[in-house]
Amino acid sequence: MRKLLEKNRNKIFRIFLGFVFLSAGLYRVFFYDHALMEVHSLGLPDFFTFIIIGIEVIGGAMLIIDYKTKFFLELITLFLCIAIMLALISNWQTLLTQLPMLFIFNDEITDIMLHITYILLLVTLFRQIK
């Protein structure tokens, strides 16, 4: 089992991330008003909603099926960096007041997914240490 996990670790991570982005994009399709509010909070025009949905749905699906993986990993990474940068620029004062929230675990899906990501990173690092 251990060798099987080590051999398929990148595949597991890729598929996990694919489902995260695919489901985020589909959520925005079905709850379009929420997606618009998100885009507006970043100071972007409405048409960026379609770009975000496209990157998440197509990128997530491509990660799942392992098609042009490197390109979509780079695209999603760039997309996330831009989103974080825009959030910091447009809401930096509010974000500063929320810094203490980094150290509080809430039983909400966002915190649970974040901590699952921490666990995956920790296990990966642990496995690499000899």
Order of alpha helices (4+ residues) and beta strands (2+ residues): alpha-alpha-alpha-alpha-alpha
